[in-house]
Amino acid sequence: MKYYIIAGEASGDLHGSNLMKALKQKDPNAEFRFWGGDLMKAQGGTLVKHYRDLAFMGFLEVAMNLRTILNNIKFCKEDIKKNIPDVLVLVDYPGFNLRIAKFAKELGIKVVYYISPQLWAWKEGRVEIIKKYVDEMMVILPFEEDFYKKHGVHSHFVGHPLLDAISTLQDINIENFKKENGLNEKEIIALLPGSRKQEVEKMLEMMLSVRPYFKEYQFVIAGAPSLPKEFYQSYVDENVHFVSNKTYDLLRCSKAALVTSGTATLETALLNVPEVVCYRGSKVSYAIAKRLVKNIKYISLVNLIMDREVVKELIQNDLNTKNLVEELKKVLEGEKRSQVLKDYEALREKLGGKGASDNAAEVILKV
């Protein structure tokens, strides 16, 4: 079969690559054409466009780059028309992918959505688009199945693909990791500032402001594969280090982490690292988001899945040096740290076992 897959972010690249791996096992002659990143590229096929050229964060940034976004949508439609697939697989990235779903369905192409947009948080009305133009919806969070059922849409809970990604990791030696990456003997606090340039610039300065209060630790920045090493050099010094494309290994060697809201909050939890979740957007973007997002108590996937506060979220004005220091101290030692680790066990149970990529591949082949 010919598969056309669209993933517009780093997390989509990870999940898309594992899905491609599962599809190849079930369909050895599979042909892939895709929008994604280096992980998907490693699975073979034709990379049409890299996600680094697609990712814009926040309402203001999207507005400023609207022409580029519209040109990308136009180019994608033309490319699909020239290379008609047996099935179109959309991975999250709703602002772009829902437009492509409509276009593909009108061409008579089967449309599968893997990793639902977070319609339960905002833009609930988009469910009607999914009803019309998506043949199969696959969800990865337990509560999403009920959300779609409420709207009269059948969906498949396939499990969370991060469990697949994490289950394949080899054991790691912390001392070897430190030597290989030029780190000293101090315990590590990992910094995950995001994957987009404007996001990283906002977050890193704030995260690093806690350094004077944690001199017994070394800070290590997890570099995003979409950004060049040179971009991070101004933040690096004798006690702030940088590693690229080794986020999972870094986390497994860390005592705690400061993490920008997003998929990374769940990855950090599943790798058993106590964390503080950070988020600060532009004032305009945040004000718009606050008005649009309804009935959502949390921003991190960890807390959303558990439906209670497991990890501390410092958002917008609450994200300051004083609060960061206070919350980081709590997860480094003592009762709060023990409670977080205990809650992580319950989180893993709630998400079920590995096998999401395999389950998703089955649904796609049936379609």
N, C-alpha and C positions, 0 to 999 in steps of 0.2 A: 504493500500500500504506500501511497504518497501522503506524507504528513506535513502540514504547514503549521508551525508552532510560533506563537508570539508571546515573549516574556520581555517586559520593559524595565526590569530592575535586577539588582544583584541577587536578591532572594529568589526571584523568578528564574534566573539563570541556573541556580543550584537545583531547584525543584524540577525545572525543565530537563536538565541533564540526567537526573535520576529517572525521570519518566522515559526519556529516550533509551536509556540503558534497559529498562524493563520492556519497552516495546520491541527492541531488537531481539530480546530473548524469545518473545512470542511470535515475532514476525521477522525472521532473519534477513529477508530481502527489503526491509523497510527503507524508504527514501525520505530524507528529511530536508526541508527548507525552513529556515527559522530566523526570527529576530531574538537575540539573546546576548550571550557573552562567551567568555573563554571556556567555561565548563561545558556548555552545550557544543561549542566548536570541537572540543576534544572527543565528543561522541561521533563526530563525522557528519557529513551533509554540507549544505550550503548556508553560510551565515550571511543573511541579507543586510542586516544593520545591527551594530553593537548597541547595547542598552546605554552606554555612556553618552550616546548622542540623543537619547530619548528622555532621560530622567530630569524633570523639573519639579521643584518642591515648593508647595504653598500657592495660594491663590494669586498673589502678586507676581511671583516668578512665572507662573503659567501665563498670566496676562501679558507679561513682557516678552514671552517667547511664543506667543500664539501663532505667528506666521510660520515659524519652524515646525511647530506641532501640526498645523494644518497641512503643510507640505509633506510631512512624514506620513500622515494619513492618506493623502492623495497618492503618494509613491507606493504605499503598502497595497492599496486597492489595485493599482495598475499591475503590481508584481503578482498578486494573487490571480488576476485575470489572465496574465501571461502563463502562469504556472498552476493551473487548476489542480488542487489536491483532492484526495479521496475524503479527507477530513481536516478541518481547521481546529486546532487546539489552542484555546486562549488561556493564558496563565495570569490571573489577577489583572492588574493594570487597567482598571475599568474605563477611565476617561477615553482611552484610545481603543481598547478592545471591544467595547460595546458598539462603537461605530462600525468596526470591522465585522462584527457578528451580523449586523443588519445587512451589510453589503454582501457578505458571503452567502447568507441564507437566500437572498434574492437571486443569487447565481445558481442556487440549487445545491450548494455545498453543505455537507453535514457539519454542524457546529457543536463542539464540546467545550465546556468551560471547566477548567481545572483550577481549583483554589478560588472560591467565590469572592467577589468584591465585598467589602464590609458594608453591605446595604443596611444591616441592622443598626449601624451607627448613624448613617446619614444617606440621603438620596434614596429613601425606601421606594420611591416611585419607579426607580429603575427596574424593579421586579417585573413590571409589565413588559419591558424590553426583553428581559430574559425569557418570559413566557412565550413571546412571539418568535424570537430569533435563535434561541439556544435549544438544541435537541437533548443534551444531557448536561446536568449541573452536578459537579462533584465538589463536596465540601470537606474541609479538613478540621473544623472545630465542632465539637459535639452539639452545641446549641444551635448551629446553623441549620441543621435538618428540620428542627421544629419551626424555625423562622420561615423557611420556604413552605413548609406544610401549611402554615397559617395563611399563606398567600396563594395556596392552591397549586404550588409547583413541586413536582416530585424531584427529589435530589438524592444523591448517594453520599453517605458519610464513609469516606475511604480510609480515614485515619490521617495522622499528621506526617507529612513527608520528612520532617526534620528527624523523626525517629529512625527513618531509613538511613539518612546521611550520617547520623551519629553512631549507628550500630556497626558501621564498617570501619570505624577508627581503630587503628592499632594502639597498643599500650604505649605510653610516652614516659621517657626518663627526664625529669625536671632539670637535673644538673646538666645533662647533655644538651637540652634545649637552650639553657642559659649560655653555655659555652659556644654552641653553634651560632648564636645570634648576638654575640658580644655583650651579653648582660652580666651584671655582677652577681654576688652571692645573696643579695637582699631578696626578701619576698616581693612578689610582683602584685601591683595593682594595675589591671588592664583598663585601657581607655578605648571605648568603641564609639567614636564620634559621628558615625554614619558613613554613607557612601557617595553623597553628592557634595560638590565643592562648597557651595554656599552653606550647606548644613555643617560641614566639618569646620569651616572658618568660624561659625557662630559658637559651636560647642567646645572646641578644643581649648580655647583661651579660658573659658569658665572652668572646665574640668581641671586644668593645670593650676588654677588659682589655689588649690588645696595643698600644693606641695610643701609649703613651709610647716604644715601641721603633721606631716607624715614622713619625716626625714629618715626613719628606719626602713622605709620601703622604696623600691624603684618603680617608676611609672613607665608603662610600655604601651605605645599607640598601635592599634591594629589598623594597618593601612588598607584602604579599599582598593581592589584590583582595577577599578575604573579611574584611579588617580595616580599620576606619576610620583615616584619616590621623592623627587625634587620639591614637590608641593609641601611635603612635611618637614623639610630640613630646618626651617626657621623655628620649629617648635622643639627640636632635639637639642639636648645638652648632656652634661656628664651623668645626670640622673633621670633623664627622660629619653627613652629609647624608642625605636621604631622597628616593627616587623611587617612585612607585606605578604599577603596571601597565606597567612598562617594563623588565622583568627582562632580556629578551633584548638590548635596546639597551644597558642598563647593562653586561652581561657583555662585549659586543663592544667596549666602550670601556675595559675594565678590564685591569690588568696581572696580577692574580691574584684569587682569591676564597676566602672561608671559607664552606663550604656545609654545611648540615644534611643528614644522610643522607636519601635519598629520590630521587625522579625528578630533582630539581635537580642531583644529582651527574653524571648522564648528560648533561643539557642543557648544563651548564657545559663538560664535556669535548667535546661535539660543536660547541660554539662556540669551541673551541680556547683555553680559559682555564685555566692551571695552577691547581690547587685543593688545599685541605686539607679533608678530610671530617670533620665534627664530629657527635657524638651523645652526648646525656646524657638518660636517662629517669629517672623516679622509681626509688628503690631497689627498691621492691616489683615494679614492672613489669619492670625490668631483670633481677632475680633469677628471675622467672617465665620471661621470654624465654630466658634462658641455659639453663634446664632443658628448654625445649620445642624450641628450634632445634638441629638436629643436623647434623653434617657440613658446616657452612657456615663457610668460612674468613674471609669478608668480609661487610661490610654495604652497601658501595656497589655500584651497578650496574656501574660502570666496571670494578672489580676482579673482580666475579662473571662478567662476560661474558668478560674476558680470562683468567680463572682464574689470576691472579697479581697482586701488588701494583703497580699503576700509580700510584695516588694514595694518599697517607698517610691512614689512618683513625685519628682520636683518639676513643676510645670511653670513656664513663663516667669512671673515675678518671684515665685517661690524658689526658682533656681538661682541661688546666690551662694557665695563662698561659705557663709556661716552655716546655712542649712546642709550644704554638701559635706562639710567637715563633720557635722553632728551625725548625719545619717551614715556616712562611711565608717566612722568609728564604731557604730552599732553593729554593722555587718562584718567587721573584722574580728571582733571578739565578743564573747558573752552570750546572753540569753537570746537576743534578737537573731544572732547568727544561727544558733541551734534551731530556732523556730522556723527560720527561712528554709534551712536544709530539710527539715521534717516536712514542710509544706511542698517542697519540690517532689518528694516521693509521691504525695497524693496527686500532684499535677501529672506525673508520668502515668499513673494508674488511670486517670481520667481520659488521657489521650489514647489509651490502648497501646498495643504493641506495634512493631514495625510492619511494613507491608503496604503502605499507602501507594507507592509508585506502582507496585504490582497490581493492586486493586484497580487503580486508575487505568492502567494499560488494558485490563480486562474489559472495562466499560467501553473504552475507545474502540477496541476490536469488535465488540458486539454491535456498536453503532455502524 
